[in-house]
Amino acid sequence: MNFIDIMVFLLSFLSIFICLFVIWLAIIFYRLYTQFSLTVTEMSKGLDVTTTRLERLPKILFNEELVIPEKSLSYEQVSKNQGKEKNNPESDQGYKIKKEENEKNNQKGQEKKLLRQIVLEGEEI
């Protein structure tokens, strides 16, 4: 046997060793992946429970349902609305005054309702 035959023999064993190492790594990563996916599934269940609790919170505190808009405003719609508001400042001021008055009245009523509801229901949030 000459030097080239010995090198081919050693490199073939090295390639077999590397192949076995890669297969072992594949098995280890598969096990870690399955454990990780189970952990993520459990975390998503916990997140779902937390989300339902948060959705109930406005109903408990303010007797109102949480409304999430399905479509958000695009940039063009926002810029058009801002242009309209700049052109008509009188309607904007009247709206702000009415809004502040309504907020003050609603705040007093909500505080009373909240205290009654917390005392009567005794529900944990």
N, C-alpha and C positions, 0 to 999 in steps of 0.2 A: 504494500500500500504506500502510495506516495502522499505528499502533503495535501494535494487537492482532494483526494478521496477522504482523508481525515477531516478536512474542513467541511465537506459536504455532509459527512456523517454527523459532525457536531452541530452544524446549522439545522439539520433535519430534526434532531432532538430538541434544539432550542425552539424551533417553530412549533413542535408538538407541545412543549411546555407553555409557550405563549398562548397557544390555542386553549389549553386547559385552564389557564389563568383567566382568559376572556370569558369562557363559559362559566367559571366560578363567579366572576364579577356580574355576569348577566343574571345569575340566580340570586345573588345578594341584592342587586338593584330591584329585581322583581319583587322580592319579599318586602323591601323597604317601600316600594311603590304601593303594594296592597295595604300595608299598615298605614301609610300616609293617606290613601284614599278613604280608609275607614275612619281615620281621625277627622278628615275634612267633612265626611258625611255627618259625623256626630256634631261637629261644630256648626254645620249648616242647620241641623235640627235645633240647636240652642239658639242660633240667630233667628230662626223662624219664631220660636217661642218669645224671644225678646221683642221682635217686631210686632207680634200680636199684642203684647203688653203695652208697647208704645202707642199702638193704634187705639187702644182702649183709654189711654190717659186723657186725651181731650174730652172724651165723653164723660169720664168720671169727674174731671175738674170743671168743665164748662158746659156740660150737657150739649155738646156739639160734636158732629161727626168730622173726622179728619178727611178733608177733600184734597186729593192730589191731582193737579191738572194733567190731562193726558198729553196735550201738546204744549210745548213751550213756545214763547214768542220768538220769532226770528229776528235777526238784527235789523232787517228792513222795517218790520212792523214797529219795533221800538223806536227807531229813528223817525218814522212818520209820526208816531204819537208825541214824541218830544217836540217836533216842529209845530204841531197843532197847539201844544200847551204854551209854547213861546209866543204864538200869535194871539192867544186869548188869555191874558193874565187875570182878568176880573173873575172869570168862572173858576179859576184855580184857587183864588183866595177864599171865595165863598165856600167852595168844597172843603177846604182845609178847616175852616171855622166850624162847619157842620160836623165834620169828622171828629174834631177834638171834643165837641159837646157830646156827641154820641158815645165816644170812648169813655168819657168821665161817667156818664150815666150807666153804661154797661158795666164798668169796672165795679161800681158800688153794688149793683145787683148780683154780679158774679161772685163777689166776696161773700155775700150773705148766702147764696145758694151753695157755694163751696163748703162753707162751714157747716151748714145743715146737712149736706150730703155726706161729708166725712164723718160727722158724728153719728148719723143714722145708719149708714152702711157699714162703717168700720172695716172696709175692704182694704187689703194690702195692695200696694201698687208694685 
